[in-house]
Amino acid sequence: MIKKSPWVAPLKKLPASLRPIVTMQEKHFGAVLNPTRWWGRYPYLFWLIALFVGFLERKRAKIDAVTRSLVMTRVSQQCCCEFCIDANSLRLAERSGSMDKVLAVANWPQETLFSERERAALAYTDAMTATPPIVDDELKATLKTHFDEKTITELTALIAFQNLSARFNAALDIPAQGLCVPKSGKKPSV
């Protein structure tokens, strides 16, 4: 695979207003996450996005942490975002306790390790990420058997957020950082 170089250069020096985010990233990941070096051109917008994802990832979210990570990983794959696949696969592996779901999510319709609730969320993720979105009546009915309307609204916001993030990163060729490297050497697929 030929490694692409970003066609818009990352910032070498980040604005001081992003210091709290940078400090948190360095503490958790050991480095500044790549997208921060592009979003840094618009620190106020980046703060709004960080607050939005922070709300969606809160401890009392309507959607459990594994399902959130599943849908974020799936959107990342659908949008071919190298950085997002890397970062969200890491989060999914941490939250699910293994690489099993990470390695299976690309082929989720054929896999048996997902619950019916997770399958409904993944089907909705694929339908929403399509351009244009294709959410048919059967899928809506399936979602309503697993989620209430407030949770469906939150799930929709999460999928929409991840589409924004993945499409931003993919369009700017923001590279992966090697955050999720399975011991088997088999990389999560697109």
Backbone torsions as a table, in degrees:
resi	resn	phi	psi	omega
1	MET	NA	131.4	178.5
2	ILE	-82.4	129.0	-179.4
3	LYS	-81.7	124.9	179.0
4	LYS	-82.0	146.2	171.3
5	SER	-99.0	139.0	177.6
6	PRO	-59.1	137.1	-178.9
7	TRP	-87.0	-12.4	169.3
8	VAL	-115.5	121.3	-173.2
9	ALA	-66.7	141.6	174.0
10	PRO	-72.0	152.5	176.0
11	LEU	-71.0	136.1	175.1
12	LYS	-82.9	-36.4	-179.8
13	LYS	-117.3	125.6	-178.6
14	LEU	-93.7	150.6	178.7
15	PRO	-61.6	145.6	-180.0
16	ALA	-59.2	-28.3	-178.7
17	SER	-65.1	-16.8	178.9
18	LEU	-95.1	4.4	-177.4
19	ARG	-53.0	-43.4	178.8
20	PRO	-60.8	-39.6	178.6
21	ILE	-68.5	-44.8	-179.7
22	VAL	-61.2	-44.1	179.2
23	THR	-60.8	-43.9	179.1
24	MET	-63.6	-43.7	178.8
25	GLN	-63.4	-44.2	179.8
26	GLU	-63.5	-38.6	179.6
27	LYS	-67.2	-45.3	-175.4
28	HIS	-79.5	-41.9	-173.4
29	PHE	-108.6	-11.6	-177.8
30	GLY	81.9	5.3	-179.1
31	ALA	-164.5	162.7	172.3
32	VAL	-73.5	132.8	178.9
33	LEU	-69.9	139.1	-175.0
34	ASN	-49.5	-48.3	-176.9
35	PRO	-58.1	-27.1	179.6
36	THR	-58.8	-31.6	-178.3
37	ARG	-74.9	-13.0	173.4
38	TRP	-100.8	-47.0	178.5
39	TRP	-61.7	-23.9	-178.5
40	GLY	-57.3	-18.2	176.5
41	ARG	-67.9	-21.0	179.6
42	TYR	-131.3	73.8	-173.3
43	PRO	-58.7	-37.1	-178.8
44	TYR	-67.5	-41.5	176.8
45	LEU	-64.4	-41.6	178.7
46	PHE	-62.3	-40.2	176.7
47	TRP	-61.7	-42.3	178.6
48	LEU	-61.6	-42.4	178.9
49	ILE	-65.5	-42.4	178.8
50	ALA	-62.0	-40.3	177.7
51	LEU	-66.5	-39.6	179.1
52	PHE	-62.0	-50.6	-179.9
53	VAL	-67.3	-33.4	176.4
54	GLY	-60.8	-39.9	176.9
55	PHE	-65.3	-45.6	-178.9
56	LEU	-64.8	-29.0	-178.6
57	GLU	-97.7	12.8	-178.4
58	ARG	-63.7	158.4	-178.2
59	LYS	-61.6	-32.6	-178.5
60	ARG	-97.7	26.6	178.4
61	ALA	-61.4	152.3	179.0
62	LYS	-68.9	-25.6	-177.0
63	ILE	-105.6	131.9	-178.8
64	ASP	-63.3	157.2	-173.4
65	ALA	-60.8	-39.6	-179.8
66	VAL	-65.7	-44.8	179.6
67	THR	-63.8	-40.4	176.5
68	ARG	-57.8	-46.4	-179.4
69	SER	-67.1	-36.3	176.4
70	LEU	-59.4	-50.5	-176.3
71	VAL	-68.4	-35.4	178.7
72	MET	-67.3	-38.9	177.5
73	THR	-66.0	-42.6	-179.0
74	ARG	-64.0	-44.4	176.6
75	VAL	-59.2	-42.9	180.0
76	SER	-57.1	-42.8	178.0
77	GLN	-65.8	-45.8	-178.3
78	GLN	-61.5	-33.2	-178.3
79	CYS	-93.5	1.3	179.3
80	CYS	54.8	43.2	179.0
81	CYS	-94.6	105.5	-177.7
82	GLU	-57.9	-47.0	-179.5
83	PHE	-63.1	-45.5	-177.4
84	CYS	-65.1	-40.0	177.0
85	ILE	-59.4	-45.7	-179.7
86	ASP	-60.5	-55.9	-175.4
87	ALA	-67.3	-43.8	-177.9
88	ASN	-73.9	-30.5	174.3
89	SER	-65.1	-40.6	176.4
90	LEU	-59.0	-48.3	-179.3
91	ARG	-62.4	-41.9	178.6
92	LEU	-63.9	-43.2	178.7
93	ALA	-62.3	-43.0	178.4
94	GLU	-62.7	-45.0	-174.6
95	ARG	-75.4	-32.1	-178.6
96	SER	-92.8	-11.2	176.6
97	GLY	83.2	6.7	177.8
98	SER	-165.5	176.9	177.1
99	MET	-90.9	-2.4	-174.8
100	ASP	-54.1	-53.1	-178.1
101	LYS	-70.8	-32.8	177.2
102	VAL	-58.9	-47.1	-176.9
103	LEU	-75.2	-19.4	-177.4
104	ALA	-95.9	-19.7	-170.1
105	VAL	-62.7	-31.5	179.9
106	ALA	-63.0	-28.4	-179.5
107	ASN	-118.0	36.9	-171.9
108	TRP	-54.6	-36.2	-178.2
109	PRO	-62.0	-28.3	-178.9
110	GLN	-93.3	-10.4	-176.0
111	GLU	-87.2	153.2	-178.4
112	THR	-107.5	-3.8	-173.9
113	LEU	-86.9	2.2	178.6
114	PHE	-96.9	139.8	176.6
115	SER	-70.9	166.0	178.0
116	GLU	-62.1	-36.8	177.6
117	ARG	-63.6	-45.9	178.6
118	GLU	-64.0	-39.3	179.3
119	ARG	-63.4	-40.3	177.4
120	ALA	-62.9	-43.4	179.2
121	ALA	-65.0	-40.9	179.1
122	LEU	-67.8	-38.8	176.4
123	ALA	-62.5	-41.7	178.1
124	TYR	-65.5	-38.2	177.5
125	THR	-60.1	-48.4	178.9
126	ASP	-62.2	-43.2	-178.8
127	ALA	-64.7	-41.5	-179.4
128	MET	-72.2	-32.5	-176.5
129	THR	-79.8	-19.0	175.4
130	ALA	-61.4	152.2	177.5
131	THR	-119.7	112.2	-5.3
132	PRO	-73.6	163.5	177.2
133	PRO	-58.3	142.3	-178.3
134	ILE	-125.6	84.6	-178.9
135	VAL	-109.0	99.2	-175.7
136	ASP	-86.4	171.8	-177.1
137	ASP	-62.0	-35.8	179.4
138	GLU	-63.8	-43.5	178.6
139	LEU	-65.7	-41.2	177.5
140	LYS	-59.0	-43.8	179.0
141	ALA	-64.7	-41.3	177.7
142	THR	-61.9	-45.5	178.8
143	LEU	-58.4	-41.5	-178.1
144	LYS	-69.1	-17.7	175.3
145	THR	-80.1	-18.7	-176.9
146	HIS	-111.3	-22.7	-174.7
147	PHE	-136.5	146.4	172.5
148	ASP	-83.0	174.0	-174.0
149	GLU	-64.0	-36.0	178.8
150	LYS	-65.7	-40.9	179.6
151	THR	-69.2	-37.9	176.5
152	ILE	-62.0	-39.2	178.1
153	THR	-63.7	-42.9	178.7
154	GLU	-66.8	-41.0	177.4
155	LEU	-61.2	-42.6	178.1
156	THR	-61.3	-43.1	178.3
157	ALA	-63.8	-41.3	179.5
158	LEU	-62.9	-46.6	179.8
159	ILE	-64.5	-41.6	178.7
160	ALA	-63.8	-42.6	177.6
161	PHE	-59.5	-48.1	-176.7
162	GLN	-65.3	-32.3	174.0
163	ASN	-62.8	-43.9	177.8
164	LEU	-58.7	-50.6	-177.2
165	SER	-63.0	-49.4	-177.4
166	ALA	-65.4	-40.0	-179.3
167	ARG	-70.4	-37.6	174.8
168	PHE	-59.0	-53.1	-176.3
169	ASN	-65.8	-43.1	-178.9
170	ALA	-66.0	-42.1	-179.3
171	ALA	-62.8	-34.3	-179.3
172	LEU	-93.0	6.1	179.6
173	ASP	56.2	39.6	178.7
174	ILE	-71.9	122.5	-173.0
175	PRO	-78.7	160.3	172.1
176	ALA	-67.3	164.6	-179.6
177	GLN	-118.1	5.7	-178.5
178	GLY	73.1	32.4	-179.4
179	LEU	-74.8	-34.1	-177.1
180	CYS	-122.8	94.3	178.1
181	VAL	-117.8	105.4	-179.2
182	PRO	-62.0	146.8	178.8
183	LYS	-62.1	-29.9	-179.1
184	SER	-69.7	-14.2	-176.5
185	GLY	84.1	-9.1	178.6
186	LYS	-82.9	112.4	-178.5
187	LYS	-75.2	148.0	173.3
188	PRO	-56.6	137.6	-175.3
189	SER	-95.1	166.3	179.3
190	VAL	-97.7	NA	NA
